[in-house]
């Protein structure tokens, strides 16, 4: 029983850390997507392509 509890606590921590990192990464990806769209609009308005 102690082994089960220990394994559950260890994997629970790993899942929590992974979830936290995914949420942070999602925010960064949204910011990068917006920056790329802004860059595309700027390039298109300048007539480069």
PyMOL commands that place a pseudoatom at each C-alpha (Angstrom):
pseudoatom trace, name=CA, resn=UNK, resi=1, chain=A, elem=C, hetatm=0, pos=[0.000, 0.000, 0.000]
pseudoatom trace, name=CA, resn=UNK, resi=2, chain=A, elem=C, hetatm=0, pos=[2.842, 2.394, 0.794]
pseudoatom trace, name=CA, resn=UNK, resi=3, chain=A, elem=C, hetatm=0, pos=[4.341, 1.768, -2.643]
pseudoatom trace, name=CA, resn=UNK, resi=4, chain=A, elem=C, hetatm=0, pos=[1.017, 2.664, -4.278]
pseudoatom trace, name=CA, resn=UNK, resi=5, chain=A, elem=C, hetatm=0, pos=[0.735, 5.911, -2.318]
pseudoatom trace, name=CA, resn=UNK, resi=6, chain=A, elem=C, hetatm=0, pos=[4.318, 6.823, -3.112]
pseudoatom trace, name=CA, resn=UNK, resi=7, chain=A, elem=C, hetatm=0, pos=[3.803, 6.176, -6.843]
pseudoatom trace, name=CA, resn=UNK, resi=8, chain=A, elem=C, hetatm=0, pos=[0.562, 8.174, -6.884]
pseudoatom trace, name=CA, resn=UNK, resi=9, chain=A, elem=C, hetatm=0, pos=[2.228, 11.159, -5.209]
pseudoatom trace, name=CA, resn=UNK, resi=10, chain=A, elem=C, hetatm=0, pos=[5.193, 11.086, -7.557]
pseudoatom trace, name=CA, resn=UNK, resi=11, chain=A, elem=C, hetatm=0, pos=[3.128, 10.818, -10.732]
pseudoatom trace, name=CA, resn=UNK, resi=12, chain=A, elem=C, hetatm=0, pos=[0.649, 13.403, -9.463]
pseudoatom trace, name=CA, resn=UNK, resi=13, chain=A, elem=C, hetatm=0, pos=[3.446, 15.916, -9.061]
pseudoatom trace, name=CA, resn=UNK, resi=14, chain=A, elem=C, hetatm=0, pos=[4.720, 15.182, -12.565]
pseudoatom trace, name=CA, resn=UNK, resi=15, chain=A, elem=C, hetatm=0, pos=[1.235, 15.627, -14.020]
pseudoatom trace, name=CA, resn=UNK, resi=16, chain=A, elem=C, hetatm=0, pos=[0.806, 18.921, -12.180]
pseudoatom trace, name=CA, resn=UNK, resi=17, chain=A, elem=C, hetatm=0, pos=[4.140, 20.252, -13.427]
pseudoatom trace, name=CA, resn=UNK, resi=18, chain=A, elem=C, hetatm=0, pos=[3.393, 19.156, -17.002]
pseudoatom trace, name=CA, resn=UNK, resi=19, chain=A, elem=C, hetatm=0, pos=[-0.026, 20.821, -16.885]
pseudoatom trace, name=CA, resn=UNK, resi=20, chain=A, elem=C, hetatm=0, pos=[1.450, 24.049, -15.561]
pseudoatom trace, name=CA, resn=UNK, resi=21, chain=A, elem=C, hetatm=0, pos=[4.096, 24.117, -18.284]
pseudoatom trace, name=CA, resn=UNK, resi=22, chain=A, elem=C, hetatm=0, pos=[1.532, 23.412, -21.003]
pseudoatom trace, name=CA, resn=UNK, resi=23, chain=A, elem=C, hetatm=0, pos=[-0.628, 26.323, -19.849]
pseudoatom trace, name=CA, resn=UNK, resi=24, chain=A, elem=C, hetatm=0, pos=[2.362, 28.661, -19.876]
pseudoatom trace, name=CA, resn=UNK, resi=25, chain=A, elem=C, hetatm=0, pos=[3.486, 27.423, -23.281]
pseudoatom trace, name=CA, resn=UNK, resi=26, chain=A, elem=C, hetatm=0, pos=[-0.010, 27.929, -24.713]
pseudoatom trace, name=CA, resn=UNK, resi=27, chain=A, elem=C, hetatm=0, pos=[0.080, 31.604, -23.736]
pseudoatom trace, name=CA, resn=UNK, resi=28, chain=A, elem=C, hetatm=0, pos=[3.474, 32.043, -25.386]
pseudoatom trace, name=CA, resn=UNK, resi=29, chain=A, elem=C, hetatm=0, pos=[2.289, 30.311, -28.557]
pseudoatom trace, name=CA, resn=UNK, resi=30, chain=A, elem=C, hetatm=0, pos=[-0.731, 32.616, -28.754]
pseudoatom trace, name=CA, resn=UNK, resi=31, chain=A, elem=C, hetatm=0, pos=[1.549, 35.648, -28.399]
pseudoatom trace, name=CA, resn=UNK, resi=32, chain=A, elem=C, hetatm=0, pos=[3.878, 34.344, -31.107]
pseudoatom trace, name=CA, resn=UNK, resi=33, chain=A, elem=C, hetatm=0, pos=[0.935, 33.660, -33.422]
pseudoatom trace, name=CA, resn=UNK, resi=34, chain=A, elem=C, hetatm=0, pos=[-0.303, 37.237, -32.966]
pseudoatom trace, name=CA, resn=UNK, resi=35, chain=A, elem=C, hetatm=0, pos=[3.184, 38.611, -33.651]
pseudoatom trace, name=CA, resn=UNK, resi=36, chain=A, elem=C, hetatm=0, pos=[3.466, 36.569, -36.842]
pseudoatom trace, name=CA, resn=UNK, resi=37, chain=A, elem=C, hetatm=0, pos=[0.078, 37.815, -38.025]
pseudoatom trace, name=CA, resn=UNK, resi=38, chain=A, elem=C, hetatm=0, pos=[1.119, 41.415, -37.330]
pseudoatom trace, name=CA, resn=UNK, resi=39, chain=A, elem=C, hetatm=0, pos=[4.345, 40.858, -39.236]
pseudoatom trace, name=CA, resn=UNK, resi=40, chain=A, elem=C, hetatm=0, pos=[2.425, 39.384, -42.157]
pseudoatom trace, name=CA, resn=UNK, resi=41, chain=A, elem=C, hetatm=0, pos=[0.115, 42.422, -42.276]
pseudoatom trace, name=CA, resn=UNK, resi=42, chain=A, elem=C, hetatm=0, pos=[3.091, 44.788, -42.124]
pseudoatom trace, name=CA, resn=UNK, resi=43, chain=A, elem=C, hetatm=0, pos=[4.944, 42.984, -44.905]
pseudoatom trace, name=CA, resn=UNK, resi=44, chain=A, elem=C, hetatm=0, pos=[1.826, 42.838, -47.075]
pseudoatom trace, name=CA, resn=UNK, resi=45, chain=A, elem=C, hetatm=0, pos=[1.077, 46.550, -46.579]
pseudoatom trace, name=CA, resn=UNK, resi=46, chain=A, elem=C, hetatm=0, pos=[4.641, 47.484, -47.550]
pseudoatom trace, name=CA, resn=UNK, resi=47, chain=A, elem=C, hetatm=0, pos=[4.250, 45.602, -50.839]
pseudoatom trace, name=CA, resn=UNK, resi=48, chain=A, elem=C, hetatm=0, pos=[7.273, 43.398, -50.328]
pseudoatom trace, name=CA, resn=UNK, resi=49, chain=A, elem=C, hetatm=0, pos=[5.453, 40.301, -51.561]
for i in range(1, 49): cmd.bond("trace and resi %d" % i, "trace and resi %d" % (i + 1))
show_as sticks, trace
zoom trace
